[in-house]
Amino acid sequence: MNNKTRAAVIFINGQSNATAHQQFLSDEKRVLKPMRNVFSLDRIPNQSFDIDDVVWSGWTSMGKNLGETQDHTASLAYFIATKWQAAIDSGKDLPDLYIVQISIGSQGIINGMWNRDKEPVIKPGELGEVDISLLPFALHINRLVMKNLHNAGKNPEVIGWHWLGCEQEIWYEAYLREDFSERYDYHFDVMRESMGGDIPTYLYKVCVRGGCERYNLPVEGEDIINNEILRQKERLGAKLTDVRESPYWDENDKLYFGILASDRAHYVPEVQEWFADKFMEEVFKQK
């Protein structure tokens, strides 16, 4: 396929670790000038159920999450975007990259804003103010993205859907519901369908032991959630990343385990970059 007409597409969804909550970039690492070969969707005008097409702009580290308003974070999207552009600038023959990010902190598949039963609503804002029915909104945007690229004469290829979420199901013990696994099946199936069906899917085991201890939550919930993620990995043929396999993991650090920020819930930037490097290695290996 000709890289001039090929469009590589990445979807990133989930909760606060998909946003990189409060893991802010230093001023010199912020991306303020739109990239030439990496594109994304600004919240305005794309954060709406009423649009019938999406509008792309060069990627920056501000305004590109169609979920909550929290900018300039050291997120997976940031590291993939900067590394992709740097690879092209160094002479690597790659297509343009299109990144679609929709994530809001503390929102699960069962009880949170990803709940399939939530009535359609979009109230923009920061965490604590924002209110979006994430599943129908993501389905709407995903389908428009693929239609838009086809209509532009591109050959879109989804090279990865990243789901960084599920921690909230531990907080509210959603894993005790009888329909827990069925709702997970529905969520992952309908999301993949909206992106084209059998697409490369990247799942991430949760690691919230520090948060469980801090908030007096059942630690066994982490194992139950991770077993469900493993089941989805097998069912979907997905790639599975475990932060415990990162070079930063420290079992002896009982507060942060070498990977968590001071709030004991969110990954430090080095972990997000490790996620991005693993993904880029996989993509370049297949090229």
MARFIBA-499027 format. One record per residue (C-alpha): y, x, z. Coordinates in nm, 2 decimals, padded with zeros to 4 digits. Each point is the difference from the previous one (the first is absolute). Example, Ala and Ser with C-alpha at 12.3 -4.5 7.8 and 13.67 -1.06 7.14 Angstrom:
BEGIN
R      c2      c1      c3
R  -00.45   01.23   00.78
R   00.34   00.14  -00.07
//
This chain:
BEGIN
R      c2      c1      c3
R   00.00   00.00   00.00
R   00.35   00.13  -00.09
R   00.19   00.09   00.31
R   00.32  -00.13  -00.17
R  -00.14  -00.36   00.00
R  -00.22   00.04   00.31
R   00.14  -00.13   00.33
R  -00.17   00.12   00.32
R   00.04  -00.27   00.27
R  -00.04   00.03   00.38
R   00.01  -00.29   00.25
R   00.06   00.08   00.37
R  -00.04  -00.28   00.25
R  -00.07  -00.05   00.37
R   00.18   00.03   00.33
R   00.22   00.26   00.17
R  -00.19   00.30  -00.10
R   00.04  -00.10  -00.36
R   00.37   00.00   00.08
R  -00.01   00.32   00.21
R   00.18  -00.19   00.28
R   00.29   00.21   00.15
R  -00.13   00.32  -00.16
R   00.33   00.08  -00.17
R   00.07   00.26  -00.26
R   00.25   00.28   00.07
R   00.32  -00.03  -00.20
R  -00.11   00.27  -00.24
R  -00.33  -00.17  -00.07
R   00.15  -00.34  -00.08
R  -00.03  -00.09  -00.37
R   00.34  -00.15  -00.10
R   00.00   00.07  -00.37
R  -00.24  -00.22  -00.20
R  -00.30   00.18  -00.13
R  -00.06   00.04  -00.38
R  -00.37  -00.07  -00.01
R  -00.08  -00.20   00.32
R   00.12  -00.36   00.02
R  -00.01  -00.28   00.25
R   00.15  -00.34   00.09
R   00.32  -00.04   00.19
R   00.01  -00.27   00.27
R   00.29  -00.16  -00.20
R  -00.08  -00.17  -00.23
R  -00.38   00.02   00.04
R  -00.05  -00.13   00.35
R  -00.04  -00.36  -00.11
R  -00.25  -00.27  -00.08
R   00.24  -00.14  -00.27
R   00.00   00.29  -00.24
R  -00.21  -00.01  -00.32
R   00.03   00.37  -00.08
R   00.05   00.32   00.20
R   00.27   00.26  -00.04
R  -00.09   00.37   00.03
R   00.23   00.29   00.10
R  -00.06   00.37   00.06
R  -00.17   00.06   00.34
R   00.22   00.09   00.30
R  -00.08   00.00   00.37
R   00.22  -00.30   00.05
R  -00.05  -00.37  -00.06
R  -00.34   00.02  -00.17
R  -00.22  -00.18   00.25
R  -00.01  -00.37  -00.08
R  -00.11  -00.07   00.35
R   00.22   00.10   00.29
R   00.33   00.18  -00.02
R  -00.07   00.36   00.13
R   00.10   00.28  -00.23
R  -00.03   00.38  -00.03
R  -00.33   00.02   00.17
R  -00.27   00.27  -00.04
R  -00.24  -00.25  -00.15
R  -00.30   00.02  -00.23
R   00.22  -00.13  -00.28
R   00.26   00.28   00.06
R  -00.26   00.28  -00.02
R  -00.17  -00.14  -00.30
R   00.33  -00.06  -00.19
R   00.14   00.35   00.08
R  -00.33   00.18  -00.08
R  -00.05  -00.20  -00.33
R   00.36   00.08  -00.12
R  -00.04   00.37   00.10
R  -00.33   00.02  -00.19
R   00.17  -00.13  -00.32
R   00.30   00.23   00.05
R  -00.24   00.29   00.03
R  -00.15  -00.08  -00.34
R  -00.30  -00.22   00.09
R  -00.08  -00.25  -00.27
R   00.02  -00.33   00.20
R   00.11  -00.35  -00.09
R   00.29  -00.17   00.17
R  -00.09  -00.14   00.34
R   00.08  -00.35   00.13
R  -00.01  -00.06   00.38
R  -00.01  -00.34   00.15
R   00.03  -00.01   00.38
R  -00.01  -00.31   00.22
R  -00.06   00.06   00.38
R   00.13  -00.13   00.33
R  -00.09   00.14   00.34
R  -00.23  -00.18   00.24
R  -00.12  -00.25  -00.26
R  -00.37  -00.06  -00.03
R  -00.23  -00.19  -00.24
R  -00.10  -00.25   00.26
R   00.30  -00.08   00.22
R   00.29   00.18  -00.16
R   00.21  -00.05  -00.31
R  -00.30   00.10  -00.23
R  -00.17  -00.32   00.13
R  -00.10  -00.20  -00.31
R   00.10  -00.33   00.18
R   00.36   00.10   00.05
R   00.24  -00.23  -00.18
R   00.21   00.17  -00.27
R   00.31   00.15   00.15
R   00.23   00.30  -00.07
R   00.25   00.10   00.27
R   00.10   00.36  -00.07
R   00.09   00.24   00.28
R  -00.11   00.27   00.24
R  -00.31  -00.02   00.21
R   00.05  -00.28   00.25
R   00.22  -00.20  -00.24
R  -00.20   00.01  -00.32
R  -00.23  -00.29  -00.07
R  -00.21   00.00  -00.33
R  -00.32  -00.17  -00.09
R  -00.14   00.33  -00.13
R  -00.32  -00.11  -00.17
R   00.14  -00.25  -00.25
R   00.31   00.22  -00.05
R  -00.21   00.31  -00.07
R  -00.22  -00.20  -00.24
R   00.31  -00.13  -00.18
R   00.16   00.35  -00.04
R  -00.33   00.17  -00.09
R  -00.06  -00.24  -00.29
R   00.36   00.04  -00.12
R  -00.03   00.37   00.01
R  -00.30   00.01  -00.23
R   00.15  -00.25  -00.23
R   00.33   00.18  -00.02
R  -00.16   00.33  -00.09
R  -00.22  -00.16  -00.27
R   00.31  -00.17  -00.14
R   00.18   00.33  -00.01
R  -00.27   00.14  -00.23
R  -00.15   00.21   00.27
R  -00.37   00.04   00.08
R   00.00  -00.04   00.38
R  -00.28   00.16   00.19
R  -00.03  -00.06   00.38
R  -00.09   00.34   00.14
R  -00.01  -00.12   00.36
R   00.05  -00.28   00.24
R   00.06   00.13   00.35
R  -00.05  -00.23   00.29
R   00.14   00.15   00.33
R  -00.04  -00.28   00.25
R  -00.24  -00.20   00.23
R   00.13   00.14   00.33
R   00.16  -00.34   00.09
R  -00.35  -00.16   00.01
R  -00.07   00.21   00.31
R   00.32  -00.11   00.17
R  -00.09  -00.37  -00.03
R  -00.38   00.03   00.01
R  -00.02  -00.16  -00.34
R  -00.33   00.17  -00.05
R  -00.15  -00.26   00.24
R   00.05  -00.28  -00.25
R  -00.31  -00.14  -00.18
R   00.18   00.02  -00.33
R   00.12   00.35   00.05
R  -00.21   00.17  -00.27
R   00.05  -00.29  -00.24
R   00.37   00.03   00.02
R  -00.02   00.37  -00.06
R  -00.22  -00.06  -00.31
R   00.26  -00.25  -00.13
R   00.29   00.22   00.06
R  -00.14   00.31  -00.18
R  -00.15  -00.20  -00.28
R   00.32  -00.20  -00.09
R   00.22   00.30   00.03
R  -00.22   00.21  -00.23
R  -00.01  -00.29  -00.25
R   00.38  -00.01  -00.01
R   00.01   00.36  -00.10
R  -00.27  -00.02  -00.27
R  -00.33  -00.04   00.18
R  -00.23   00.31   00.04
R   00.27   00.25   00.09
R  -00.02   00.33   00.20
R   00.04  -00.11   00.36
R   00.10   00.23   00.29
R  -00.07  -00.12   00.35
R   00.09   00.18   00.33
R  -00.18  -00.02   00.33
R   00.23  -00.10   00.28
R   00.06   00.23   00.30
R   00.18  -00.19   00.28
R  -00.17   00.13   00.31
R   00.34   00.13   00.13
R   00.15  -00.34  -00.06
R  -00.29  -00.18   00.16
R   00.04   00.20   00.32
R   00.38  -00.04   00.00
R  -00.01  -00.38  -00.04
R  -00.32  -00.06   00.19
R  -00.20  -00.12  -00.29
R  -00.38   00.01  -00.06
R  -00.09   00.34  -00.14
R  -00.32  -00.14  -00.15
R   00.21  -00.20  -00.24
R   00.07   00.32  -00.19
R  -00.37   00.05  -00.07
R  -00.05  -00.36  -00.11
R   00.30   00.01  -00.24
R  -00.12   00.34  -00.14
R  -00.35  -00.14  -00.06
R   00.16  -00.29  -00.20
R   00.20   00.25  -00.20
R  -00.32   00.19  -00.06
R  -00.17  -00.32  -00.12
R   00.29  -00.06  -00.24
R  -00.03   00.36  -00.13
R  -00.37  -00.06  -00.08
R   00.06  -00.35  -00.14
R   00.29   00.11  -00.23
R  -00.11   00.35  -00.08
R   00.32   00.13   00.16
R   00.11   00.34   00.11
R   00.02   00.03   00.38
R   00.23   00.24   00.19
R  -00.04   00.08   00.37
R   00.29   00.17   00.17
R  -00.25   00.15   00.24
R  -00.10   00.23  -00.29
R   00.35   00.13  -00.05
R   00.09   00.36   00.11
R   00.24  -00.15   00.25
R  -00.26  -00.19   00.21
R  -00.03   00.12   00.35
R  -00.26  -00.17   00.22
R   00.13   00.18   00.30
R   00.34  -00.15  -00.03
R  -00.06  -00.33   00.18
R   00.36  -00.13  -00.06
R   00.06   00.07  -00.36
R  -00.32   00.14  -00.14
R   00.21   00.24  -00.21
R   00.08  -00.27  -00.25
R   00.22  -00.26   00.18
R   00.37  -00.01   00.06
R   00.15  -00.04   00.35
R  -00.06  -00.38  -00.01
R  -00.37   00.07  -00.02
R  -00.04  -00.25  -00.29
R   00.14   00.16  -00.31
R  -00.11   00.30  -00.21
R   00.21   00.31  -00.01
R   00.13   00.10  -00.35
R  -00.25   00.28  -00.03
R  -00.28  -00.27   00.00
R   00.17  -00.20  -00.26
R   00.03   00.31  -00.22
R  -00.37   00.07   00.05
R  -00.08  -00.35  -00.12
R   00.21   00.06  -00.31
R  -00.16   00.33  -00.07
R  -00.35  -00.14   00.02
R   00.10  -00.28  -00.24
R   00.17   00.24  -00.24
R  -00.30   00.22   00.00
R  -00.22  -00.30  -00.09
R   00.22  -00.11  -00.28
R   00.04   00.35  -00.15
R  -00.38   00.05   00.02
R  -00.05  -00.31  -00.21
R   00.26   00.08  -00.26
//
